[in-house]
């Protein structure tokens, strides 16, 4: 499996405590990235405002595509969640034109479940937007703002 590597800034500035997440590439499941309607982002922002267990964090330091190309200057974001059963799910989103697209999934068990049944993505996205009580914590992670 090929991966998108997302580096998050740790507690202190510098690489010593950075955290790296490897999102399985969606192009290994489908020939194209899964495109969502722009309203998805609006609904996600509404969910963040309405739910104490939803958070926005700005600490994506670097994004590397499966081919090693640096995508850090692109408008991309990640959503990492842990549901009430302690199961973790993650999405890496990019943009094609004005639509958000799913470019990667984390962890491997989620990627594998989607490879078996692509509709599983819909189940998790629905739960993120419409069933916030099923999530212990959900983080929308944005790039670090450049000064």
C-alpha positions as CSV (number, residue, x, y, z in Angstrom):
1,X,0.0,0.0,0.0
2,X,1.2,3.5,-0.8
3,X,0.8,6.3,1.8
4,X,0.3,10.0,2.2
5,X,2.6,11.0,5.1
6,X,1.3,13.8,7.3
7,X,3.7,15.3,9.8
8,X,2.1,17.0,12.8
9,X,4.0,19.4,15.0
10,X,4.6,17.9,18.5
11,X,4.3,19.8,21.8
12,X,7.6,21.6,21.1
13,X,8.8,23.3,18.0
14,X,11.3,21.2,16.0
15,X,11.3,17.6,14.7
16,X,12.1,15.8,17.9
17,X,8.5,15.1,19.0
18,X,6.7,15.4,15.6
19,X,4.0,12.8,15.0
20,X,3.7,11.1,11.5
21,X,0.4,9.6,10.3
22,X,0.4,7.4,7.2
23,X,-2.9,7.6,5.3
24,X,-3.5,4.8,2.8
25,X,-3.8,6.2,-0.7
26,X,-7.4,6.2,-2.0
27,X,-6.1,5.7,-5.6
28,X,-5.3,2.1,-4.6
29,X,-9.0,1.6,-3.9
30,X,-10.5,3.6,-6.8
31,X,-9.2,5.1,-9.9
32,X,-10.2,8.6,-8.8
33,X,-10.4,10.4,-5.5
34,X,-13.9,10.3,-3.9
35,X,-15.4,13.8,-4.4
36,X,-17.8,15.3,-1.8
37,X,-20.1,18.2,-2.2
38,X,-18.8,21.5,-0.9
39,X,-21.6,21.5,1.6
40,X,-19.8,18.7,3.5
41,X,-17.3,21.3,4.8
42,X,-20.1,23.6,5.9
43,X,-21.8,20.7,7.7
44,X,-18.5,19.8,9.4
45,X,-17.9,23.4,10.5
46,X,-21.4,23.5,12.0
47,X,-20.8,20.2,13.8
48,X,-17.6,21.6,15.3
49,X,-19.4,24.7,16.6
50,X,-22.2,22.6,18.1
51,X,-20.3,19.8,19.8
52,X,-17.8,20.0,22.6
53,X,-16.1,16.7,21.5
54,X,-15.2,18.2,18.1
55,X,-12.1,20.3,17.8
56,X,-10.0,22.3,15.3
57,X,-6.2,22.0,15.6
58,X,-3.7,23.8,13.4
59,X,-0.6,21.7,13.4
60,X,0.0,20.0,10.0
61,X,3.6,20.7,9.4
62,X,4.2,18.7,6.2
63,X,2.3,16.6,3.7
64,X,4.0,14.2,1.4
65,X,2.3,12.3,-1.4
66,X,2.9,8.6,-2.1
67,X,5.4,9.6,-4.8
68,X,7.3,11.7,-2.2
69,X,6.2,15.0,-3.7
70,X,5.7,17.8,-1.1
71,X,2.1,18.9,-0.9
72,X,2.6,21.1,2.2
73,X,1.6,24.2,0.3
74,X,-1.7,22.8,-0.8
75,X,-5.0,23.3,0.9
76,X,-5.5,20.0,2.6
77,X,-6.8,18.9,6.0
78,X,-7.2,15.8,8.0
79,X,-10.0,14.6,10.2
80,X,-9.1,12.1,13.0
81,X,-11.7,10.6,15.2
82,X,-12.1,8.1,18.0
83,X,-15.5,6.7,18.5
84,X,-17.1,5.5,21.8
85,X,-15.8,2.0,21.2
86,X,-12.2,3.4,21.0
87,X,-12.0,2.7,17.2
88,X,-10.0,5.3,15.3
89,X,-10.8,6.6,11.9
90,X,-9.1,9.2,9.8
91,X,-9.5,11.0,6.5
92,X,-7.1,13.2,4.5
93,X,-8.9,15.7,2.3
94,X,-7.7,17.7,-0.6
95,X,-9.5,19.9,-3.1
96,X,-10.3,19.4,-6.8
97,X,-11.8,22.6,-8.1
98,X,-14.2,23.6,-5.3
99,X,-15.0,20.1,-4.1
100,X,-13.3,18.4,-1.2
101,X,-12.0,15.0,-2.1
102,X,-10.8,12.1,0.1
103,X,-7.2,11.3,-0.8
104,X,-6.3,9.0,2.1
105,X,-7.6,6.9,4.9
106,X,-6.1,6.1,8.3
107,X,-5.4,3.7,10.0
108,X,-4.8,0.6,7.9
109,X,-7.9,-1.3,9.3
110,X,-10.1,1.5,8.0
111,X,-8.5,1.6,4.6
112,X,-8.9,-2.2,4.4
113,X,-12.6,-2.0,5.4
114,X,-13.2,0.6,2.7
115,X,-11.4,-1.5,0.1
116,X,-13.8,-4.4,1.0
117,X,-16.9,-2.2,1.0
118,X,-16.6,1.4,-0.3
119,X,-19.9,2.3,1.2
120,X,-18.3,2.1,4.7
121,X,-17.0,5.6,4.0
122,X,-20.5,6.9,3.9
123,X,-21.3,5.3,7.2
124,X,-18.4,7.0,8.9
125,X,-19.0,10.4,7.2
126,X,-22.7,10.2,8.2
127,X,-21.7,9.5,11.8
128,X,-19.3,12.4,11.8
129,X,-21.9,14.8,10.7
130,X,-25.2,13.5,12.1
131,X,-24.2,11.4,15.1
132,X,-21.7,13.4,17.2
133,X,-22.7,11.5,20.3
134,X,-21.0,8.4,18.9
135,X,-17.6,10.1,18.9
136,X,-15.4,10.4,22.0
137,X,-13.3,12.9,20.1
138,X,-13.1,14.3,16.6
139,X,-10.3,16.6,15.5
140,X,-10.2,18.6,12.3
141,X,-6.5,19.2,11.7
142,X,-5.4,22.1,9.5
143,X,-1.9,23.2,8.3
144,X,0.1,25.4,10.6
145,X,-0.4,29.0,9.8
146,X,2.7,30.5,8.3
147,X,3.8,33.7,10.0
